[in-house]
Amino acid sequence: MRITLDEERDLATIYLSDERQSSEHGSTFLIVAHDKKNPRPEAITVQLAFEEYERLLLIMVSQASKALPEALLAQAERR
């Protein structure tokens, strides 16, 4: 597993595999979560990329500084 962080866009990508997603058998799903504790709720998007609906290859998280633990972000490669 490896993680990258684009600090300018506050976007983290967690790679669970070195395998590349194919255009023929890959699928991507977008999940939107809302922070209800915030007086002005902001949406956090999580994108899941699979190969053949079976193998989770990567996870992309917007607003990573808010959504992910600091310990995980400390391990990230900066972009």
N, C-alpha and C positions, 0 to 999 in steps of 0.2 A: 504494500500500500504506500502511496505517496500522495502528498497534498501540495497544491500550488495556490498562491494567493495573489490576486491582482488588487493591490491596495487602492489604486486609483478608482476602480469600479466596485471595490469591496465585494469581490466575487471569489469564492473558493471552489476549487475543483478537487475532489477526492477520487483518485484513481485506485480502484480495487483490483485491477488486472492490467497487464501490459497488452492484452488482446485489443485489437481495434474493432470498432463496431462496423459491421458490413452494411452496405446500403440495401442489400437484398433481404437479410434476416434480422436486421437491427430494429429496435423500437425505442422511442423516447417518450417519456411521460412528464408532464409538468404538474406540480402540486403548488398551490398557493396557500400559505398560512398567514393568519393575521395575529398581530400582537395586541391582544385585548387589554393588556395592562397599561398600555400607552394611551394617554388621553386622546391622541390623534393616531388611531391604529394605522400601522404601515404594513403592507403586504411583503412577506418574505417568500421568494419563489425557490423551489427545489426542483431540479430537473434530474430525472433518473434515466440512465441509458442502459439498455439491455441488449444482449445478443440472443436471438431466438426465444425471447420471453422467459428465458431460464437463468441466464448468467447476468448478474448486475455488474456492469463494467465501471461505471463512474457515477458520481453524484456532484452536481453543481449547485452551490448555495449562494443566493444573493444576500446582501447585508450580512456577510459572514462575520463581521466584528460583533454583531448583535446576536446572531443565531448560533454560533459555534463556540465551544469552550476555548478559553485562552490557551490552555495547554495544547490543544490540537493545533491552533493557529501558530503557536510558537515553533512547531515542527515544519511549517509550510515553507516551500521554496517561494521567494518573492519574485514577482514579475513586473 
